[in-house]
Each structure stands twice: as C-alpha cells, then as structure tokens.
C-alpha cells in the first residue's frame, strides 16, 4: 500500500513520464541509513536507457521542486523496474499474461501465502488468475489480497 508521499508523487509524475515516452511503474519512498530516497521505476516499449532516465528525472525533479511538498531532503532516483518487474495494476496483470510470476498474499489462502506459476491474466470479477507451478491448478486472487507480485526471470 502506497503511503501519502508515494501516492502524491505518483499522481504528479505519471503524466510527466508519459510526456517523456515512459510508463511509471512504481514509486518508492524509503529511508536508507540517514538519507531518504524517492525512487521511480519506469518502463518503455523501446526499453529504458540512460537518456530516458535523465529526461524523466529532470521533468519530475523540476515539478517536485516547484510544488515542494516533501519535507526532508532526499535523493531522486529513476531506473528500470528490472527483469523481475513488479505487477501492481490490473493492466500489468493483463499485459504480462503467460509470463512466470510470484505472488505473495497478505494472508494465507489454503495454508499458503506464496505462489509461483504462469500468470493467466486479470478479470475484475475473478481477480488475478494464476496457473500454479506445482499443481497446475488455476487459482484466483483479489487484487486487494495481494501484498506483492512480480515477474520471475527464468535462466
């Protein structure tokens, strides 16, 4: 669940990322030692390179400076979500159907909280569908029951 800063940054940064040709995947606000880090994960059909990260960082950084709503000083980082990209929105679960995923629930379902398998998509009435790796069984999870979901890179 996003905190207030993450939510506000997401709302501010999403249209700016689109203007730069990027999709805003996730925002993280966290303390690392003595420092605060505001991390934006972006993606693009063309891939995420240094130039795209710089352009997004400048656009979002300027907007954050203009609105100045984050109290402690922080470092702004912009990067790719990586091979094991987090899945957060219904569109993510639809887009990556057929890919191997890991899903962790807030509370156990049938005595289990962690599931691996092939993502079978998303439907509002069913939730996130998964073909479980070990059993081959089709499982479904409501979005609000998922604590964390991400793609799994297989070597």
Protein Blocks (a to p, Z undefined) as FASTA:
>chain_A
ZZfklmmmmmmmmmmmmmnopacfbdcdddehjbccdddddddfkbpafklmmmmmmmmm
mmmmmnopafbdcddddddebjmlccfbfklmmmmgoiacddddfbdcehiabdcdddeb
jcfklopadddfklopacdddfklpmbdcddddZZ
